[in-house]
Amino acid sequence: MSKKFKSLVAILMMASMLFTLTACSSSPKEEGSDSAAAAKVEQIKEKGKLVLGTSADYPPFEFHKQIDGKDEIVGFDIEIAKEIAKELGVELEIKDMKFDGLLAALQTGKVDVVIAGMNPDEDRRKAVDFSDVYYKEVQSVVTKTDNVDKIKTLDDLKGKKVGVQKGTTMESIAQEKMTESEIKALGKVTDIVLELKNDKVDAIVMEKPVAKAYISANPDIAMTGIELEPEDTGFAVAVKKGNEDLVSSINDVLKKLSDEGKIDQFIADANILMEQE
Ligand code: ARG
């Protein structure tokens, strides 16, 4: 785990402790108190909307698409969010931000849930709570199509620049496994892909379905044969610590979707949507 990421988690934890302290000293009805946290679902219903935080640079999970001339955020994770909102009987509002700002947005109550292809790893679990896992990811390494023959093993990346999205598990993986490479972390995946296309980095660590999505839109980049051991944590929905009622509603929705084969359907749909012009 990167030092930066650890310190971010530490700051978030401190912020949440302070928040709890303030909440305890005020009247129990105020937002942030234990009873309010336990009644998160009620709060969302009263507001009439579920606010989703995501980083919409991650096809097929979440991405921007022009639909009838309007910019919309779509994808697999968004379909899951819609189902949760439907279950709660509220509207869905989407806030698009950088991935490394998502946990703070949950902590400060700017968003109610985060669905962003996020792995519930140990450090994040200290800062927020997670639903059950709804998807298992695989890591891959992408390079310029012209360089595919030169970049075949981790050794070939020694002394080279490797791009990753800031605050992600890919940043930690790169720091752990590519100790002799220079790691460049940026806020948005779209910017990292541009860096690769412009030869500012030599390779990118990306999750396989996302890599495939960018490759299909950019013929000048391609998948290397480099295999990275899977982290094996999978993707889950994040909520503010203590929102147990919300976690349990989300888990009910996830279970229903999986039992009905909808999860696979959503992935297939998102892939089709991604490829359509
Ligand atoms: N799965 C990785 C993580 O949890 C990366 C997720 C990035 N998501 C995104 N929407 N850009 O760290």
Boltz pocket constraint, residues with backbone or C-beta under 6 A from the ligand:
constraints:
  - pocket:
      binder: B
      contacts: [[A, 54], [A, 55], [A, 56], [A, 57], [A, 58], [A, 62], [A, 99], [A, 116], [A, 117], [A, 118], [A, 119], [A, 137], [A, 165], [A, 167], [A, 168], [A, 169], [A, 170], [A, 189], [A, 207]]
      max_distance: 6.0
